[in-house]
């Protein structure tokens, strides 16, 4: 949102209570808005609901094309962005879920940690070319980088040491040092511990 330059109204949802916590739909059953129950959710014109990261991130980027957070629609670069977002969502993000679930069995967690290692090795070697590439799509920061940055921020909560992946560690630190990322962290910290915990 900081890099994108367009204000997007954001409202909290209490996932445990299944209620919208703030905004015009406060108190409404969250599952009535999004039957999947996942976040984030983008509601367009009160009717169209986007609730998968690959879609919500592109929608946010498209609100201000001048931000260049996503390549232009219909270009090879846009399809490449969609490919990266799909990979991050299904292969990388999906591997973290059971690690945050206290009911997950140790064998499941071990499987997920091994899977994360494979995915991180692939990202380091193939996607970032062992550190010779700065970003995932071309030579510009896109919503794919914001997604991977957030995923990497989860490592400290699940026992994954980024020091074991020097390419990803440098990538994470370089993005964290960007002015608009620091501004976003400052805004989240000002919003309170719930928001700050997201990054």
FENHUMO-V838107 format. One record per residue. PHI is phi in radians with two decimals (NA if undefined). OMEGA is omega in whole degrees, 0 to 359 (999 if undefined). Layout:
PHI&OMEGA  PHI&OMEGA
This chain:
NA&180  -1.17&180  -1.21&186  -1.26&173  1.46&178  -2.06&180  -1.31&176  -2.02&179  -1.18&181  -2.11&181  -2.25&182  -1.39&173  -2.24&175  -1.59&186  -1.16&180  -1.18&180  -1.62&181  1.04&181  -2.21&170  -1.31&189  -1.61&182  -2.46&175  1.54&185  -1.14&179  -1.75&182  -0.92&179  1.55&181  -1.33&177  -1.08&182  -1.05&181  -1.23&174  -1.27&177  -1.52&182  -2.39&182  -1.03&178  -1.24&180  1.41&182  -1.63&176  -2.24&0  -1.40&178  -2.27&174  -1.99&177  -1.91&183  -1.79&178  0.95&176  1.30&184  -2.23&183  -1.46&183  -1.97&174  -1.87&184  -2.43&172  -2.19&186  -0.96&182  -1.04&179  -1.51&184  -1.12&181  -1.15&178  -1.18&178  -1.07&179  -1.03&180  -1.07&184  -1.27&177  -1.20&178  -2.54&182  -0.98&181  -1.12&178  -1.20&181  1.02&175  -1.33&174  -2.54&176  -1.10&182  -1.08&177  -1.02&177  1.50&180  -1.65&176  -0.99&180  -1.13&179  -1.18&178  -1.15&176  -1.14&176  -1.02&180  -1.08&178  -1.13&179  -1.11&180  -1.10&179  -1.13&179  -1.11&180  -1.05&183  -1.21&187  -1.43&188  -1.66&185  -1.74&178  -0.94&183  -1.06&181  -1.33&183  -1.49&187  -0.85&182  -1.09&181  -1.27&177  -1.61&183  -1.65&182  -1.11&180  -1.56&181  -1.18&178  -1.24&182  -1.02&180  -1.15&177  -1.15&179  -1.11&178  -1.10&178  -1.05&182  -1.16&178  -1.11&176  -1.14&179  -1.14&178  -1.07&178  -1.03&179  -1.07&181  -1.20&179  -1.18&176  -1.10&179  -1.13&179  -1.03&181  -1.15&186  -1.41&188  -1.63&185  -1.35&181  -1.85&175  0.87&179  0.98&176  1.76&180  -1.39&175  -1.81&182  -1.51&184  -2.31&185  -1.34&182  -2.12&180  1.08&182  -2.02&180  -2.24&175  -1.16&178  -2.26&178  -1.10&175  -1.13&178  -1.21&177  -1.12&180  -1.17&180  -1.13&179  -1.02&179  -1.11&179  -1.02&180  -1.11&179  -1.18&179  -1.34&188  -0.95&184  -1.13&181  -1.57&187  -2.16&175  1.40&175  -1.78&183  -1.66&180  -1.12&177  -1.08&177  -1.32&182  -2.29&188  -1.01&179  -1.14&179  -1.22&178  -1.09&179  -1.15&177  -1.00&180  -1.08&182  -1.17&179  -1.13&179  -1.22&178  -1.05&182  -1.48&179  -1.16&185  -0.99&184  -1.23&176  -1.28&177  -1.10&177  -1.12&179  -1.13&178  -1.10&179  -1.12&179  -1.15&179  -1.17&179  -1.11&179  -1.20&181  -1.36&178  2.09&186  -1.08&180  -1.10&181  -1.22&182  -1.09&182  -1.18&181  -1.21&183  -2.15&999
